[in-house]
Amino acid sequence: MPMITVDMREGRTVEQKRALVQRLTDAFVETCDCPPDGVWIVLRDVSTDNWAIGGRLQSDGPVEA
């Protein structure tokens, strides 16, 4: 069975997460010809204190150009 793991910054609503897992499942089923109940998805919300881009924590604000 396939396992899809999505790491994303926190802040999405439950409705957004429902839509995301449905669309990911549909895409995998269509592309790989497997049953929907065989697709496992793990969503991991990551706080901005634990997410960095370019050596800067996202909780410190956006990186300025």
N, CA, C and O atoms as a GROMACS GRO file, in nm:
protein
  260
    1MET      N    1   0.083  -0.118   0.000
    1MET     CA    2   0.000   0.000   0.000
    1MET      C    3   0.088   0.124   0.000
    1MET      O    4   0.189   0.127   0.070
    2PRO      N    5   0.051   0.225  -0.076
    2PRO     CA    6   0.128   0.349  -0.077
    2PRO      C    7   0.099   0.434   0.045
    2PRO      O    8  -0.012   0.434   0.099
    3MET      N    9   0.201   0.506   0.088
    3MET     CA   10   0.188   0.601   0.199
    3MET      C   11   0.235   0.736   0.147
    3MET      O   12   0.347   0.749   0.098
    4ILE      N   13   0.149   0.835   0.158
    4ILE     CA   14   0.181   0.972   0.119
    4ILE      C   15   0.196   1.052   0.248
    4ILE      O   16   0.107   1.051   0.332
    5THR      N   17   0.309   1.121   0.262
    5THR     CA   18   0.332   1.205   0.378
    5THR      C   19   0.343   1.350   0.332
    5THR      O   20   0.420   1.381   0.241
    6VAL      N   21   0.266   1.436   0.396
    6VAL     CA   22   0.267   1.578   0.360
    6VAL      C   23   0.309   1.658   0.483
    6VAL      O   24   0.240   1.657   0.585
    7ASP      N   25   0.422   1.725   0.473
    7ASP     CA   26   0.466   1.818   0.576
    7ASP      C   27   0.427   1.957   0.529
    7ASP      O   28   0.463   1.998   0.418
    8MET      N   29   0.355   2.030   0.613
    8MET     CA   30   0.313   2.164   0.575
    8MET      C   31   0.305   2.252   0.698
    8MET      O   32   0.287   2.203   0.810
    9ARG      N   33   0.319   2.381   0.676
    9ARG     CA   34   0.307   2.472   0.788
    9ARG      C   35   0.167   2.468   0.844
    9ARG      O   36   0.070   2.452   0.770
   10GLU      N   37   0.157   2.482   0.974
   10GLU     CA   38   0.026   2.476   1.039
   10GLU      C   39  -0.061   2.592   0.991
   10GLU      O   40  -0.012   2.691   0.939
   11GLY      N   41  -0.192   2.575   1.010
   11GLY     CA   42  -0.283   2.684   0.978
   11GLY      C   43  -0.395   2.647   0.883
   11GLY      O   44  -0.486   2.727   0.862
   12ARG      N   45  -0.392   2.527   0.826
   12ARG     CA   46  -0.500   2.486   0.736
   12ARG      C   47  -0.620   2.441   0.819
   12ARG      O   48  -0.604   2.388   0.929
   13THR      N   49  -0.738   2.462   0.765
   13THR     CA   50  -0.860   2.419   0.833
   13THR      C   51  -0.882   2.270   0.810
   13THR      O   52  -0.821   2.209   0.722
   14VAL      N   53  -0.969   2.213   0.891
   14VAL     CA   54  -1.004   2.071   0.872
   14VAL      C   55  -1.066   2.051   0.735
   14VAL      O   56  -1.042   1.949   0.670
   15GLU      N   57  -1.146   2.147   0.690
   15GLU     CA   58  -1.209   2.136   0.557
   15GLU      C   59  -1.103   2.133   0.447
   15GLU      O   60  -1.114   2.057   0.351
   16GLN      N   61  -1.000   2.216   0.460
   16GLN     CA   62  -0.891   2.216   0.361
   16GLN      C   63  -0.818   2.082   0.363
   16GLN      O   64  -0.782   2.030   0.257
   17LYS      N   65  -0.796   2.028   0.480
   17LYS     CA   66  -0.727   1.899   0.491
   17LYS      C   67  -0.812   1.787   0.431
   17LYS      O   68  -0.759   1.698   0.365
   18ARG      N   69  -0.942   1.791   0.455
   18ARG     CA   70  -1.030   1.691   0.393
   18ARG      C   71  -1.021   1.696   0.242
   18ARG      O   72  -1.009   1.593   0.175
   19ALA      N   73  -1.026   1.818   0.186
   19ALA     CA   74  -1.018   1.834   0.041
   19ALA      C   75  -0.884   1.785  -0.011
   19ALA      O   76  -0.878   1.719  -0.115
   20LEU      N   77  -0.776   1.816   0.060
   20LEU     CA   78  -0.643   1.774   0.018
   20LEU      C   79  -0.631   1.623   0.014
   20LEU      O   80  -0.584   1.567  -0.085
   21VAL      N   81  -0.672   1.555   0.121
   21VAL     CA   82  -0.656   1.409   0.123
   21VAL      C   83  -0.745   1.342   0.018
   21VAL      O   84  -0.709   1.238  -0.037
   22GLN      N   85  -0.861   1.401  -0.010
   22GLN     CA   86  -0.946   1.344  -0.114
   22GLN      C   87  -0.882   1.357  -0.252
   22GLN      O   88  -0.882   1.263  -0.331
   23ARG      N   89  -0.827   1.475  -0.279
   23ARG     CA   90  -0.765   1.496  -0.410
   23ARG      C   91  -0.636   1.415  -0.427
   23ARG      O   92  -0.609   1.363  -0.535
   24LEU      N   93  -0.557   1.404  -0.321
   24LEU     CA   94  -0.438   1.321  -0.328
   24LEU      C   95  -0.475   1.174  -0.353
   24LEU      O   96  -0.413   1.106  -0.434
   25THR      N   97  -0.576   1.128  -0.281
   25THR     CA   98  -0.622   0.990  -0.300
   25THR      C   99  -0.671   0.968  -0.442
   25THR      O  100  -0.633   0.871  -0.507
   26ASP      N  101  -0.756   1.059  -0.491
   26ASP     CA  102  -0.809   1.046  -0.628
   26ASP      C  103  -0.697   1.042  -0.731
   26ASP      O  104  -0.700   0.962  -0.824
   27ALA      N  105  -0.597   1.130  -0.715
   27ALA     CA  106  -0.485   1.134  -0.810
   27ALA      C  107  -0.405   1.004  -0.808
   27ALA      O  108  -0.364   0.953  -0.912
   28PHE      N  109  -0.384   0.951  -0.688
   28PHE     CA  110  -0.306   0.828  -0.678
   28PHE      C  111  -0.384   0.710  -0.737
   28PHE      O  112  -0.327   0.627  -0.808
   29VAL      N  113  -0.512   0.703  -0.707
   29VAL     CA  114  -0.595   0.594  -0.760
   29VAL      C  115  -0.597   0.599  -0.912
   29VAL      O  116  -0.582   0.496  -0.978
   30GLU      N  117  -0.617   0.718  -0.967
   30GLU     CA  118  -0.625   0.733  -1.113
   30GLU      C  119  -0.491   0.702  -1.179
   30GLU      O  120  -0.488   0.638  -1.285
   31THR      N  121  -0.383   0.745  -1.120
   31THR     CA  122  -0.251   0.729  -1.180
   31THR      C  123  -0.195   0.588  -1.163
   31THR      O  124  -0.133   0.533  -1.254
   32CYS      N  125  -0.217   0.530  -1.046
   32CYS     CA  126  -0.153   0.402  -1.014
   32CYS      C  127  -0.248   0.283  -1.013
   32CYS      O  128  -0.208   0.170  -0.986
   33ASP      N  129  -0.375   0.309  -1.043
   33ASP     CA  130  -0.474   0.200  -1.053
   33ASP      C  131  -0.477   0.112  -0.928
   33ASP      O  132  -0.455  -0.009  -0.934
   34CYS      N  133  -0.503   0.176  -0.815
   34CYS     CA  134  -0.515   0.102  -0.690
   34CYS      C  135  -0.645   0.145  -0.620
   34CYS      O  136  -0.701   0.249  -0.653
   35PRO      N  137  -0.692   0.066  -0.526
   35PRO     CA  138  -0.816   0.102  -0.457
   35PRO      C  139  -0.793   0.217  -0.359
   35PRO      O  140  -0.685   0.228  -0.300
   36PRO      N  141  -0.893   0.303  -0.341
   36PRO     CA  142  -0.878   0.418  -0.251
   36PRO      C  143  -0.842   0.378  -0.108
   36PRO      O  144  -0.764   0.447  -0.042
   37ASP      N  145  -0.897   0.267  -0.060
   37ASP     CA  146  -0.868   0.228   0.078
   37ASP      C  147  -0.727   0.173   0.095
   37ASP      O  148  -0.685   0.141   0.207
   38GLY      N  149  -0.653   0.163  -0.014
   38GLY     CA  150  -0.513   0.122  -0.007
   38GLY      C  151  -0.417   0.240   0.000
   38GLY      O  152  -0.296   0.220   0.013
   39VAL      N  153  -0.470   0.362  -0.009
   39VAL     CA  154  -0.386   0.482  -0.006
   39VAL      C  155  -0.389   0.540   0.135
   39VAL      O  156  -0.495   0.581   0.183
   40TRP      N  157  -0.276   0.544   0.199
   40TRP     CA  158  -0.265   0.601   0.334
   40TRP      C  159  -0.199   0.737   0.323
   40TRP      O  160  -0.103   0.754   0.248
   41ILE      N  161  -0.251   0.833   0.397
   41ILE     CA  162  -0.196   0.969   0.395
   41ILE      C  163  -0.175   1.015   0.538
   41ILE      O  164  -0.261   0.999   0.624
   42VAL      N  165  -0.057   1.074   0.563
   42VAL     CA  166  -0.025   1.134   0.691
   42VAL      C  167  -0.001   1.282   0.668
   42VAL      O  168   0.084   1.319   0.587
   43LEU      N  169  -0.075   1.366   0.737
   43LEU     CA  170  -0.054   1.510   0.732
   43LEU      C  171   0.019   1.552   0.859
   43LEU      O  172  -0.023   1.518   0.970
   44ARG      N  173   0.127   1.624   0.842
   44ARG     CA  174   0.202   1.672   0.958
   44ARG      C  175   0.206   1.824   0.955
   44ARG      O  176   0.267   1.884   0.866
   45ASP      N  177   0.140   1.885   1.053
   45ASP     CA  178   0.144   2.030   1.068
   45ASP      C  179   0.271   2.068   1.141
   45ASP      O  180   0.301   2.015   1.249
   46VAL      N  181   0.346   2.158   1.083
   46VAL     CA  182   0.472   2.200   1.142
   46VAL      C  183   0.458   2.347   1.181
   46VAL      O  184   0.419   2.431   1.100
   47SER      N  185   0.490   2.379   1.306
   47SER     CA  186   0.482   2.517   1.351
   47SER      C  187   0.591   2.599   1.285
   47SER      O  188   0.694   2.546   1.242
   48THR      N  189   0.569   2.729   1.278
   48THR     CA  190   0.669   2.817   1.216
   48THR      C  191   0.798   2.822   1.298
   48THR      O  192   0.903   2.862   1.246
   49ASP      N  193   0.792   2.782   1.425
   49ASP     CA  194   0.914   2.771   1.506
   49ASP      C  195   1.001   2.655   1.462
   49ASP      O  196   1.119   2.649   1.496
   50ASN      N  197   0.942   2.561   1.388
   50ASN     CA  198   1.013   2.441   1.344
   50ASN      C  199   1.028   2.434   1.193
   50ASN      O  200   1.053   2.327   1.138
   51TRP      N  201   1.012   2.548   1.124
   51TRP     CA  202   1.020   2.553   0.978
   51TRP      C  203   1.115   2.667   0.943
   51TRP      O  204   1.096   2.781   0.986
   52ALA      N  205   1.216   2.637   0.865
   52ALA     CA  206   1.314   2.739   0.828
   52ALA      C  207   1.336   2.739   0.678
   52ALA      O  208   1.330   2.635   0.612
   53ILE      N  209   1.361   2.857   0.625
   53ILE     CA  210   1.397   2.874   0.485
   53ILE      C  211   1.515   2.969   0.481
   53ILE      O  212   1.512   3.077   0.540
   54GLY      N  213   1.619   2.929   0.412
   54GLY     CA  214   1.736   3.015   0.398
   54GLY      C  215   1.803   3.049   0.529
   54GLY      O  216   1.858   3.158   0.544
   55GLY      N  217   1.800   2.955   0.624
   55GLY     CA  218   1.867   2.977   0.752
   55GLY      C  219   1.791   3.066   0.848
   55GLY      O  220   1.847   3.116   0.945
   56ARG      N  221   1.662   3.086   0.821
   56ARG     CA  222   1.582   3.174   0.906
   56ARG      C  223   1.452   3.105   0.942
   56ARG      O  224   1.380   3.055   0.855
   57LEU      N  225   1.422   3.102   1.073
   57LEU     CA  226   1.294   3.044   1.118
   57LEU      C  227   1.180   3.126   1.062
   57LEU      O  228   1.186   3.249   1.058
   58GLN      N  229   1.076   3.060   1.019
   58GLN     CA  230   0.961   3.130   0.964
   58GLN      C  231   0.887   3.210   1.070
   58GLN      O  232   0.816   3.305   1.038
   59SER      N  233   0.902   3.172   1.196
   59SER     CA  234   0.840   3.248   1.304
   59SER      C  235   0.904   3.385   1.321
   59SER      O  236   0.847   3.473   1.386
   60ASP      N  237   1.024   3.404   1.263
   60ASP     CA  238   1.092   3.534   1.268
   60ASP      C  239   1.045   3.627   1.158
   60ASP      O  240   1.092   3.740   1.147
   61GLY      N  241   0.953   3.581   1.076
   61GLY     CA  242   0.900   3.663   0.968
   61GLY      C  243   0.963   3.625   0.834
   61GLY      O  244   1.057   3.546   0.829
   62PRO      N  245   0.910   3.682   0.728
   62PRO     CA  246   0.960   3.646   0.593
   62PRO      C  247   1.102   3.696   0.571
   62PRO      O  248   1.146   3.795   0.629
   63VAL      N  249   1.172   3.625   0.486
   63VAL     CA  250   1.307   3.665   0.447
   63VAL      C  251   1.294   3.786   0.355
   63VAL      O  252   1.217   3.784   0.259
   64GLU      N  253   1.369   3.890   0.384
   64GLU     CA  254   1.365   4.010   0.301
   64GLU      C  255   1.468   4.001   0.191
   64GLU      O  256   1.581   3.956   0.213
   65ALA      N  257   1.429   4.045   0.073
   65ALA     CA  258   1.519   4.037  -0.044
   65ALA      C  259   1.621   4.148  -0.044
   65ALA      O  260   1.703   4.155  -0.135
   0.00000   0.00000   0.00000
